[in-house]
């Protein structure tokens, strides 16, 4: 369970999705509701902070013998700073510790911060 007020995490979820607004075939993503408070309470995850502000999170759950990455988001203010990579490394470490067969996720093939970014790992 993420032990943080879901309101802050939901705000970050909305901010992170706004970057899809400039991609015609994916602009609908910017208008989807934020991750629900229930999903934050039911999941396991990590929060990244900078100067006391929440700037990122990763939310996972076990599915079969996989660790499923349900959501990873970072604030526009810290993009390209390595915070997303560090959060993803936490996910990978957790998968190894829990002896999950792999980390699984669903994502878009493009833009660069989706499929191409995850493939690097």
C-alpha positions as a Markdown table, in Angstrom:
| # | Residue | x | y | z |
|---|---|---|---|---|
| 1 | Unk | 0.0 | 0.0 | 0.0 |
| 2 | Unk | 1.2 | 3.5 | -0.8 |
| 3 | Unk | 1.1 | 5.3 | 2.5 |
| 4 | Unk | 0.4 | 8.7 | 1.1 |
| 5 | Unk | -2.6 | 10.9 | 0.7 |
| 6 | Unk | -4.1 | 9.7 | -2.6 |
| 7 | Unk | -5.0 | 13.3 | -3.5 |
| 8 | Unk | -1.4 | 14.2 | -4.2 |
| 9 | Unk | -0.8 | 11.0 | -6.2 |
| 10 | Unk | -3.9 | 11.6 | -8.2 |
| 11 | Unk | -2.9 | 15.2 | -9.0 |
| 12 | Unk | 0.5 | 13.9 | -10.2 |
| 13 | Unk | -1.3 | 11.2 | -12.3 |
| 14 | Unk | -3.3 | 14.0 | -14.1 |
| 15 | Unk | -0.2 | 16.2 | -14.6 |
| 16 | Unk | 1.8 | 13.4 | -16.0 |
| 17 | Unk | -0.9 | 12.4 | -18.5 |
| 18 | Unk | -1.2 | 15.9 | -19.9 |
| 19 | Unk | 1.8 | 15.4 | -22.2 |
| 20 | Unk | -0.4 | 13.2 | -24.4 |
| 21 | Unk | -2.6 | 16.1 | -25.3 |
| 22 | Unk | -0.2 | 17.1 | -28.1 |
| 23 | Unk | -0.4 | 13.6 | -29.8 |
| 24 | Unk | -3.6 | 13.4 | -31.9 |
| 25 | Unk | -4.0 | 9.7 | -31.7 |
| 26 | Unk | -3.4 | 9.6 | -27.9 |
| 27 | Unk | -4.9 | 12.9 | -26.7 |
| 28 | Unk | -7.8 | 11.0 | -25.1 |
| 29 | Unk | -5.3 | 9.7 | -22.5 |
| 30 | Unk | -4.9 | 13.3 | -21.1 |
| 31 | Unk | -8.6 | 13.3 | -20.3 |
| 32 | Unk | -8.8 | 9.9 | -18.6 |
| 33 | Unk | -9.5 | 10.0 | -14.9 |
| 34 | Unk | -6.6 | 9.8 | -12.5 |
| 35 | Unk | -5.6 | 6.5 | -10.8 |
| 36 | Unk | -8.3 | 5.8 | -8.2 |
| 37 | Unk | -7.6 | 6.2 | -4.5 |
| 38 | Unk | -8.6 | 2.5 | -4.1 |
| 39 | Unk | -5.9 | 1.4 | -6.6 |
| 40 | Unk | -3.3 | 3.3 | -4.6 |
| 41 | Unk | -4.5 | 1.8 | -1.3 |
| 42 | Unk | -4.6 | -1.7 | -2.8 |
| 43 | Unk | -1.3 | -1.6 | -4.6 |
| 44 | Unk | 2.4 | -1.6 | -3.7 |
| 45 | Unk | 4.6 | 1.2 | -4.8 |
| 46 | Unk | 7.2 | 3.8 | -4.4 |
| 47 | Unk | 7.1 | 7.5 | -4.2 |
| 48 | Unk | 9.8 | 9.9 | -5.3 |
| 49 | Unk | 10.1 | 13.3 | -3.7 |
| 50 | Unk | 12.1 | 16.4 | -4.3 |
| 51 | Unk | 12.3 | 19.2 | -1.9 |
| 52 | Unk | 9.4 | 17.8 | 0.0 |
| 53 | Unk | 7.1 | 17.5 | -3.1 |
| 54 | Unk | 5.9 | 14.3 | -4.6 |
| 55 | Unk | 7.4 | 14.2 | -8.1 |
| 56 | Unk | 6.9 | 10.6 | -9.1 |
| 57 | Unk | 5.5 | 7.2 | -8.2 |
| 58 | Unk | 5.4 | 3.6 | -9.4 |
| 59 | Unk | 2.4 | 1.4 | -8.7 |
| 60 | Unk | 2.6 | -2.4 | -8.9 |
| 61 | Unk | 0.7 | -5.5 | -8.1 |
| 62 | Unk | 1.3 | -9.3 | -8.3 |
| 63 | Unk | -0.4 | -11.1 | -11.2 |
| 64 | Unk | 0.2 | -14.8 | -11.4 |
| 65 | Unk | 4.0 | -15.0 | -10.9 |
| 66 | Unk | 4.7 | -11.6 | -12.4 |
| 67 | Unk | 5.1 | -8.1 | -10.9 |
| 68 | Unk | 2.7 | -6.0 | -13.0 |
| 69 | Unk | 3.6 | -2.3 | -13.3 |
| 70 | Unk | 0.2 | -0.7 | -13.4 |
| 71 | Unk | 1.5 | 2.9 | -13.5 |
| 72 | Unk | 4.6 | 4.9 | -13.4 |
| 73 | Unk | 4.4 | 8.7 | -13.5 |
| 74 | Unk | 6.7 | 11.7 | -13.0 |
| 75 | Unk | 5.9 | 15.4 | -12.7 |
| 76 | Unk | 6.6 | 17.5 | -15.7 |
| 77 | Unk | 9.0 | 19.5 | -13.5 |
| 78 | Unk | 11.4 | 16.6 | -13.2 |
| 79 | Unk | 11.2 | 14.9 | -16.6 |
| 80 | Unk | 14.5 | 13.6 | -18.0 |
| 81 | Unk | 16.1 | 13.9 | -14.5 |
| 82 | Unk | 16.4 | 10.1 | -14.0 |
| 83 | Unk | 13.6 | 9.8 | -11.4 |
| 84 | Unk | 11.5 | 7.5 | -13.7 |
| 85 | Unk | 14.5 | 5.3 | -14.2 |
| 86 | Unk | 15.2 | 5.1 | -10.5 |
| 87 | Unk | 11.5 | 4.2 | -9.8 |
| 88 | Unk | 11.7 | 1.5 | -12.5 |
| 89 | Unk | 14.8 | 0.2 | -10.9 |
| 90 | Unk | 12.9 | -0.1 | -7.6 |
| 91 | Unk | 10.3 | -2.1 | -9.4 |
| 92 | Unk | 12.9 | -4.4 | -10.9 |
| 93 | Unk | 14.6 | -4.9 | -7.5 |
| 94 | Unk | 11.2 | -5.8 | -6.0 |
| 95 | Unk | 10.6 | -8.3 | -8.7 |
| 96 | Unk | 13.9 | -10.0 | -8.0 |
| 97 | Unk | 13.4 | -9.9 | -4.2 |
| 98 | Unk | 9.9 | -11.4 | -4.5 |
| 99 | Unk | 11.2 | -14.0 | -7.1 |
| 100 | Unk | 8.7 | -12.9 | -9.7 |
| 101 | Unk | 9.3 | -14.4 | -13.1 |
| 102 | Unk | 9.4 | -10.9 | -14.7 |
| 103 | Unk | 8.0 | -7.4 | -14.6 |
| 104 | Unk | 5.0 | -7.0 | -16.9 |
| 105 | Unk | 3.3 | -3.9 | -18.2 |
| 106 | Unk | 1.2 | -2.6 | -21.0 |
| 107 | Unk | 2.2 | 0.6 | -22.8 |
| 108 | Unk | 2.0 | 2.4 | -26.1 |
| 109 | Unk | 4.6 | 1.6 | -28.8 |
| 110 | Unk | 5.2 | 5.3 | -29.1 |
| 111 | Unk | 5.9 | 8.1 | -28.0 |
| 112 | Unk | 9.5 | 7.9 | -26.8 |
| 113 | Unk | 8.6 | 8.0 | -23.1 |
| 114 | Unk | 6.5 | 4.8 | -23.5 |
| 115 | Unk | 7.5 | 1.7 | -25.5 |
| 116 | Unk | 11.0 | 3.0 | -26.5 |
| 117 | Unk | 11.8 | 4.1 | -23.0 |
| 118 | Unk | 10.8 | 0.8 | -21.4 |
| 119 | Unk | 12.6 | -1.3 | -24.0 |
| 120 | Unk | 15.9 | 0.2 | -22.9 |
| 121 | Unk | 15.4 | -1.6 | -19.6 |
